[in-house]
Amino acid sequence: MSSLVSGLAFLFLATLIGFKISKNLSERKKFFKSLIDFNSDLIMEIEFQRAELSYILLRSYQSEDFNQVLKQKLNLNKGITNEMLFPTYIKQTECFELKEYFYKMGMQDPYTSIELLKRYDDIFKKLYNEVLEEDRVKGSLYKKMGLIIGIIAFIIVI
C-alpha cells in the first residue's frame, strides 16, 4: 500500500515539475509580448500624443510580471527605489537588455527616443520569436517528459 502511495506521489511530482517548467516558457512568452506592446505604445505616445512617461507606465498589459516591472520603473522615476528586478525566468543577457532599455527610457529628446525605441523594437521582436520557437518545441515536451518520468517512477516504485 505504501509503495502505491509513493508511486502516485512520484507520478504527481514529476508531472507537476513538467507543467511548472512549461509554465515558465508561457510566462516568458507573455512577458515579451507585453514588452513589445508597451514599446509600440511608447513610440506612438512620443510621436503623436506626447503623454507623460508616468501616465504610460500606469497602463496594464497581458503579463502580470511585466506590469510589476512597469511599477518598478515608476517607483524608480519617483526615487522610491534605485534598482529594477526582473522575473527569474528572464535570462541574464535579456536582463541586461531590459535594464538598459528601462534606464534609458525618458532620458533623451523625442527624436532620439524614437530611434532608440525602434532599435529596441527589433531586439525585442527577435527575443520574442526565439521564445515562441522555444515554447513551440519545448513547451509540450516538458509536460510529456514530466508525465513519462512520473510513470516510470510509479512503475519502479510499485
Rosetta constraint file for C-alpha pairs under 8 A:
AtomPair CA 1 CA 5 HARMONIC 6.48 0.50
AtomPair CA 2 CA 6 HARMONIC 6.08 0.50
AtomPair CA 3 CA 7 HARMONIC 5.94 0.50
AtomPair CA 3 CA 157 HARMONIC 5.93 0.50
AtomPair CA 3 CA 158 HARMONIC 5.46 0.50
AtomPair CA 4 CA 8 HARMONIC 6.17 0.50
AtomPair CA 4 CA 154 HARMONIC 7.81 0.50
AtomPair CA 4 CA 157 HARMONIC 7.48 0.50
AtomPair CA 4 CA 158 HARMONIC 5.94 0.50
AtomPair CA 5 CA 9 HARMONIC 6.10 0.50
AtomPair CA 6 CA 10 HARMONIC 6.22 0.50
AtomPair CA 6 CA 154 HARMONIC 7.64 0.50
AtomPair CA 6 CA 157 HARMONIC 6.96 0.50
AtomPair CA 7 CA 11 HARMONIC 6.17 0.50
AtomPair CA 7 CA 153 HARMONIC 6.44 0.50
AtomPair CA 7 CA 154 HARMONIC 4.00 0.50
AtomPair CA 7 CA 155 HARMONIC 7.13 0.50
AtomPair CA 7 CA 156 HARMONIC 7.86 0.50
AtomPair CA 7 CA 157 HARMONIC 5.40 0.50
AtomPair CA 7 CA 158 HARMONIC 6.30 0.50
AtomPair CA 8 CA 12 HARMONIC 6.06 0.50
AtomPair CA 8 CA 154 HARMONIC 6.20 0.50
AtomPair CA 9 CA 13 HARMONIC 5.98 0.50
AtomPair CA 10 CA 14 HARMONIC 5.99 0.50
AtomPair CA 10 CA 150 HARMONIC 5.62 0.50
AtomPair CA 10 CA 153 HARMONIC 6.09 0.50
AtomPair CA 10 CA 154 HARMONIC 6.26 0.50
AtomPair CA 11 CA 15 HARMONIC 6.17 0.50
AtomPair CA 11 CA 147 HARMONIC 6.87 0.50
AtomPair CA 11 CA 149 HARMONIC 7.47 0.50
AtomPair CA 11 CA 150 HARMONIC 3.69 0.50
AtomPair CA 11 CA 151 HARMONIC 5.67 0.50
AtomPair CA 11 CA 153 HARMONIC 6.65 0.50
AtomPair CA 11 CA 154 HARMONIC 5.84 0.50
AtomPair CA 12 CA 16 HARMONIC 6.03 0.50
AtomPair CA 12 CA 150 HARMONIC 6.77 0.50
AtomPair CA 13 CA 17 HARMONIC 6.19 0.50
AtomPair CA 13 CA 150 HARMONIC 7.19 0.50
AtomPair CA 14 CA 18 HARMONIC 6.29 0.50
AtomPair CA 14 CA 146 HARMONIC 4.82 0.50
AtomPair CA 14 CA 147 HARMONIC 6.29 0.50
AtomPair CA 14 CA 149 HARMONIC 6.29 0.50
AtomPair CA 14 CA 150 HARMONIC 4.85 0.50
AtomPair CA 15 CA 19 HARMONIC 6.29 0.50
AtomPair CA 15 CA 143 HARMONIC 6.68 0.50
AtomPair CA 15 CA 144 HARMONIC 8.00 0.50
AtomPair CA 15 CA 145 HARMONIC 7.97 0.50
AtomPair CA 15 CA 146 HARMONIC 4.40 0.50
AtomPair CA 15 CA 147 HARMONIC 4.68 0.50
AtomPair CA 15 CA 149 HARMONIC 7.88 0.50
AtomPair CA 15 CA 150 HARMONIC 6.19 0.50
AtomPair CA 16 CA 20 HARMONIC 6.10 0.50
AtomPair CA 16 CA 146 HARMONIC 7.20 0.50
AtomPair CA 17 CA 21 HARMONIC 6.27 0.50
AtomPair CA 17 CA 146 HARMONIC 6.38 0.50
AtomPair CA 18 CA 22 HARMONIC 6.24 0.50
AtomPair CA 18 CA 142 HARMONIC 4.88 0.50
AtomPair CA 18 CA 143 HARMONIC 4.50 0.50
AtomPair CA 18 CA 144 HARMONIC 7.28 0.50
AtomPair CA 18 CA 145 HARMONIC 6.66 0.50
AtomPair CA 18 CA 146 HARMONIC 4.31 0.50
AtomPair CA 18 CA 147 HARMONIC 7.24 0.50
AtomPair CA 19 CA 23 HARMONIC 5.96 0.50
AtomPair CA 19 CA 142 HARMONIC 6.88 0.50
AtomPair CA 19 CA 143 HARMONIC 5.21 0.50
AtomPair CA 19 CA 146 HARMONIC 7.42 0.50
AtomPair CA 20 CA 24 HARMONIC 6.38 0.50
AtomPair CA 21 CA 25 HARMONIC 6.78 0.50
AtomPair CA 21 CA 142 HARMONIC 6.67 0.50
AtomPair CA 22 CA 26 HARMONIC 6.54 0.50
AtomPair CA 22 CA 135 HARMONIC 7.78 0.50
AtomPair CA 22 CA 138 HARMONIC 7.65 0.50
AtomPair CA 22 CA 139 HARMONIC 5.00 0.50
AtomPair CA 22 CA 140 HARMONIC 7.07 0.50
AtomPair CA 22 CA 142 HARMONIC 5.88 0.50
AtomPair CA 22 CA 143 HARMONIC 6.52 0.50
AtomPair CA 23 CA 27 HARMONIC 6.13 0.50
AtomPair CA 24 CA 28 HARMONIC 6.17 0.50
AtomPair CA 24 CA 89 HARMONIC 6.32 0.50
AtomPair CA 25 CA 29 HARMONIC 6.23 0.50
AtomPair CA 25 CA 89 HARMONIC 7.91 0.50
AtomPair CA 25 CA 131 HARMONIC 7.36 0.50
AtomPair CA 25 CA 134 HARMONIC 7.71 0.50
AtomPair CA 25 CA 135 HARMONIC 5.82 0.50
AtomPair CA 25 CA 139 HARMONIC 6.73 0.50
AtomPair CA 26 CA 30 HARMONIC 6.30 0.50
AtomPair CA 26 CA 135 HARMONIC 6.96 0.50
AtomPair CA 26 CA 139 HARMONIC 7.87 0.50
AtomPair CA 27 CA 31 HARMONIC 6.01 0.50
AtomPair CA 27 CA 63 HARMONIC 7.26 0.50
AtomPair CA 28 CA 32 HARMONIC 6.21 0.50
AtomPair CA 28 CA 89 HARMONIC 6.71 0.50
AtomPair CA 28 CA 90 HARMONIC 6.96 0.50
AtomPair CA 28 CA 131 HARMONIC 7.02 0.50
AtomPair CA 29 CA 33 HARMONIC 6.16 0.50
AtomPair CA 29 CA 128 HARMONIC 6.66 0.50
AtomPair CA 29 CA 131 HARMONIC 5.89 0.50
AtomPair CA 29 CA 132 HARMONIC 6.49 0.50
AtomPair CA 29 CA 135 HARMONIC 7.76 0.50
AtomPair CA 30 CA 34 HARMONIC 6.06 0.50
AtomPair CA 30 CA 62 HARMONIC 6.49 0.50
AtomPair CA 30 CA 63 HARMONIC 5.32 0.50
AtomPair CA 31 CA 35 HARMONIC 6.18 0.50
AtomPair CA 31 CA 62 HARMONIC 7.66 0.50
AtomPair CA 31 CA 63 HARMONIC 5.22 0.50
AtomPair CA 31 CA 65 HARMONIC 6.80 0.50
AtomPair CA 31 CA 66 HARMONIC 5.62 0.50
AtomPair CA 32 CA 36 HARMONIC 6.17 0.50
AtomPair CA 32 CA 124 HARMONIC 6.99 0.50
AtomPair CA 32 CA 127 HARMONIC 7.49 0.50
AtomPair CA 32 CA 128 HARMONIC 5.60 0.50
AtomPair CA 33 CA 37 HARMONIC 6.25 0.50
AtomPair CA 33 CA 62 HARMONIC 7.92 0.50
AtomPair CA 33 CA 128 HARMONIC 6.75 0.50
AtomPair CA 34 CA 38 HARMONIC 6.02 0.50
AtomPair CA 34 CA 61 HARMONIC 5.65 0.50
AtomPair CA 34 CA 62 HARMONIC 5.87 0.50
AtomPair CA 34 CA 63 HARMONIC 6.10 0.50
AtomPair CA 34 CA 66 HARMONIC 6.72 0.50
AtomPair CA 35 CA 39 HARMONIC 6.08 0.50
AtomPair CA 35 CA 66 HARMONIC 7.16 0.50
AtomPair CA 35 CA 124 HARMONIC 7.46 0.50
AtomPair CA 36 CA 40 HARMONIC 6.21 0.50
AtomPair CA 36 CA 121 HARMONIC 6.61 0.50
AtomPair CA 36 CA 124 HARMONIC 6.34 0.50
AtomPair CA 36 CA 125 HARMONIC 6.86 0.50
AtomPair CA 37 CA 41 HARMONIC 6.18 0.50
AtomPair CA 37 CA 61 HARMONIC 7.93 0.50
AtomPair CA 38 CA 42 HARMONIC 6.05 0.50
AtomPair CA 38 CA 61 HARMONIC 7.70 0.50
AtomPair CA 39 CA 43 HARMONIC 6.22 0.50
AtomPair CA 39 CA 117 HARMONIC 6.77 0.50
AtomPair CA 39 CA 121 HARMONIC 6.71 0.50
AtomPair CA 40 CA 44 HARMONIC 6.27 0.50
AtomPair CA 40 CA 121 HARMONIC 7.67 0.50
AtomPair CA 41 CA 45 HARMONIC 6.15 0.50
AtomPair CA 42 CA 46 HARMONIC 6.18 0.50
AtomPair CA 42 CA 56 HARMONIC 7.12 0.50
AtomPair CA 43 CA 47 HARMONIC 6.06 0.50
AtomPair CA 43 CA 114 HARMONIC 6.03 0.50
AtomPair CA 43 CA 117 HARMONIC 6.72 0.50
AtomPair CA 43 CA 118 HARMONIC 7.79 0.50
AtomPair CA 44 CA 48 HARMONIC 5.86 0.50
AtomPair CA 44 CA 49 HARMONIC 7.24 0.50
AtomPair CA 45 CA 49 HARMONIC 4.86 0.50
AtomPair CA 45 CA 50 HARMONIC 5.08 0.50
AtomPair CA 45 CA 51 HARMONIC 5.93 0.50
AtomPair CA 46 CA 50 HARMONIC 4.83 0.50
AtomPair CA 46 CA 51 HARMONIC 7.20 0.50
AtomPair CA 46 CA 110 HARMONIC 6.24 0.50
AtomPair CA 46 CA 113 HARMONIC 7.99 0.50
AtomPair CA 46 CA 114 HARMONIC 7.15 0.50
AtomPair CA 47 CA 110 HARMONIC 7.50 0.50
AtomPair CA 47 CA 114 HARMONIC 7.47 0.50
AtomPair CA 51 CA 55 HARMONIC 6.67 0.50
AtomPair CA 51 CA 56 HARMONIC 7.13 0.50
AtomPair CA 52 CA 56 HARMONIC 6.67 0.50
AtomPair CA 53 CA 57 HARMONIC 6.17 0.50
AtomPair CA 53 CA 106 HARMONIC 7.00 0.50
AtomPair CA 54 CA 58 HARMONIC 6.54 0.50
AtomPair CA 54 CA 74 HARMONIC 6.32 0.50
AtomPair CA 55 CA 59 HARMONIC 7.34 0.50
AtomPair CA 57 CA 70 HARMONIC 5.52 0.50
AtomPair CA 57 CA 71 HARMONIC 6.95 0.50
AtomPair CA 57 CA 73 HARMONIC 7.56 0.50
AtomPair CA 57 CA 74 HARMONIC 6.38 0.50
AtomPair CA 58 CA 70 HARMONIC 7.29 0.50
AtomPair CA 58 CA 71 HARMONIC 7.31 0.50
AtomPair CA 59 CA 67 HARMONIC 7.89 0.50
AtomPair CA 60 CA 67 HARMONIC 6.02 0.50
AtomPair CA 61 CA 66 HARMONIC 7.24 0.50
AtomPair CA 61 CA 67 HARMONIC 6.30 0.50
AtomPair CA 62 CA 66 HARMONIC 7.98 0.50
AtomPair CA 63 CA 67 HARMONIC 6.43 0.50
AtomPair CA 64 CA 68 HARMONIC 6.36 0.50
AtomPair CA 65 CA 69 HARMONIC 6.44 0.50
AtomPair CA 65 CA 87 HARMONIC 6.81 0.50
AtomPair CA 66 CA 70 HARMONIC 6.35 0.50
AtomPair CA 67 CA 71 HARMONIC 6.37 0.50
AtomPair CA 68 CA 72 HARMONIC 6.26 0.50
AtomPair CA 69 CA 73 HARMONIC 6.31 0.50
AtomPair CA 69 CA 84 HARMONIC 7.24 0.50
AtomPair CA 69 CA 85 HARMONIC 7.29 0.50
AtomPair CA 69 CA 86 HARMONIC 6.75 0.50
AtomPair CA 70 CA 74 HARMONIC 6.23 0.50
AtomPair CA 71 CA 75 HARMONIC 6.18 0.50
AtomPair CA 72 CA 76 HARMONIC 6.03 0.50
AtomPair CA 72 CA 81 HARMONIC 7.49 0.50
AtomPair CA 72 CA 84 HARMONIC 6.07 0.50
AtomPair CA 72 CA 85 HARMONIC 7.84 0.50
AtomPair CA 73 CA 77 HARMONIC 6.18 0.50
AtomPair CA 73 CA 84 HARMONIC 6.96 0.50
AtomPair CA 73 CA 102 HARMONIC 7.01 0.50
AtomPair CA 74 CA 78 HARMONIC 6.33 0.50
AtomPair CA 75 CA 79 HARMONIC 6.11 0.50
AtomPair CA 75 CA 80 HARMONIC 5.08 0.50
AtomPair CA 75 CA 81 HARMONIC 5.73 0.50
AtomPair CA 76 CA 80 HARMONIC 5.87 0.50
AtomPair CA 76 CA 81 HARMONIC 4.95 0.50
AtomPair CA 76 CA 82 HARMONIC 5.60 0.50
AtomPair CA 76 CA 83 HARMONIC 7.01 0.50
AtomPair CA 76 CA 84 HARMONIC 7.69 0.50
AtomPair CA 84 CA 99 HARMONIC 7.17 0.50
AtomPair CA 86 CA 90 HARMONIC 6.81 0.50
AtomPair CA 86 CA 95 HARMONIC 6.88 0.50
AtomPair CA 90 CA 94 HARMONIC 6.26 0.50
AtomPair CA 90 CA 95 HARMONIC 6.37 0.50
AtomPair CA 91 CA 95 HARMONIC 6.15 0.50
AtomPair CA 92 CA 96 HARMONIC 6.40 0.50
AtomPair CA 93 CA 97 HARMONIC 6.57 0.50
AtomPair CA 94 CA 98 HARMONIC 6.13 0.50
AtomPair CA 95 CA 99 HARMONIC 5.99 0.50
AtomPair CA 96 CA 100 HARMONIC 6.19 0.50
AtomPair CA 97 CA 101 HARMONIC 6.06 0.50
AtomPair CA 98 CA 102 HARMONIC 6.12 0.50
AtomPair CA 99 CA 103 HARMONIC 5.95 0.50
AtomPair CA 100 CA 104 HARMONIC 6.05 0.50
AtomPair CA 101 CA 105 HARMONIC 6.13 0.50
AtomPair CA 101 CA 120 HARMONIC 7.43 0.50
AtomPair CA 103 CA 107 HARMONIC 7.98 0.50
AtomPair CA 104 CA 108 HARMONIC 7.67 0.50
AtomPair CA 105 CA 113 HARMONIC 7.50 0.50
AtomPair CA 106 CA 113 HARMONIC 7.28 0.50
AtomPair CA 107 CA 113 HARMONIC 7.82 0.50
AtomPair CA 108 CA 112 HARMONIC 5.91 0.50
AtomPair CA 108 CA 113 HARMONIC 5.53 0.50
AtomPair CA 109 CA 113 HARMONIC 6.02 0.50
AtomPair CA 110 CA 114 HARMONIC 6.15 0.50
AtomPair CA 111 CA 115 HARMONIC 6.52 0.50
AtomPair CA 112 CA 116 HARMONIC 6.16 0.50
AtomPair CA 113 CA 117 HARMONIC 5.97 0.50
AtomPair CA 114 CA 118 HARMONIC 6.07 0.50
AtomPair CA 115 CA 119 HARMONIC 6.28 0.50
AtomPair CA 116 CA 120 HARMONIC 6.31 0.50
AtomPair CA 117 CA 121 HARMONIC 5.97 0.50
AtomPair CA 118 CA 122 HARMONIC 6.56 0.50
AtomPair CA 119 CA 123 HARMONIC 6.60 0.50
AtomPair CA 120 CA 124 HARMONIC 5.97 0.50
AtomPair CA 121 CA 125 HARMONIC 6.05 0.50
AtomPair CA 122 CA 126 HARMONIC 6.22 0.50
AtomPair CA 123 CA 127 HARMONIC 6.33 0.50
AtomPair CA 124 CA 128 HARMONIC 6.00 0.50
AtomPair CA 125 CA 129 HARMONIC 6.10 0.50
AtomPair CA 126 CA 130 HARMONIC 6.33 0.50
AtomPair CA 127 CA 131 HARMONIC 6.25 0.50
AtomPair CA 128 CA 132 HARMONIC 6.10 0.50
AtomPair CA 129 CA 133 HARMONIC 6.18 0.50
AtomPair CA 130 CA 134 HARMONIC 6.13 0.50
AtomPair CA 131 CA 135 HARMONIC 5.98 0.50
AtomPair CA 132 CA 136 HARMONIC 6.03 0.50
AtomPair CA 133 CA 137 HARMONIC 6.13 0.50
AtomPair CA 134 CA 138 HARMONIC 5.62 0.50
AtomPair CA 134 CA 139 HARMONIC 7.18 0.50
AtomPair CA 135 CA 139 HARMONIC 4.55 0.50
AtomPair CA 135 CA 140 HARMONIC 7.84 0.50
AtomPair CA 136 CA 140 HARMONIC 7.48 0.50
AtomPair CA 137 CA 141 HARMONIC 7.05 0.50
AtomPair CA 138 CA 142 HARMONIC 6.07 0.50
AtomPair CA 139 CA 143 HARMONIC 6.99 0.50
AtomPair CA 140 CA 144 HARMONIC 6.20 0.50
AtomPair CA 141 CA 145 HARMONIC 5.93 0.50
AtomPair CA 142 CA 146 HARMONIC 6.02 0.50
AtomPair CA 143 CA 147 HARMONIC 6.35 0.50
AtomPair CA 144 CA 148 HARMONIC 6.08 0.50
AtomPair CA 145 CA 149 HARMONIC 5.95 0.50
AtomPair CA 146 CA 150 HARMONIC 6.05 0.50
AtomPair CA 147 CA 151 HARMONIC 6.15 0.50
AtomPair CA 148 CA 152 HARMONIC 6.17 0.50
AtomPair CA 149 CA 153 HARMONIC 6.10 0.50
AtomPair CA 150 CA 154 HARMONIC 6.02 0.50
AtomPair CA 151 CA 155 HARMONIC 6.17 0.50
AtomPair CA 152 CA 156 HARMONIC 6.16 0.50
AtomPair CA 153 CA 157 HARMONIC 6.04 0.50
AtomPair CA 154 CA 158 HARMONIC 6.16 0.50
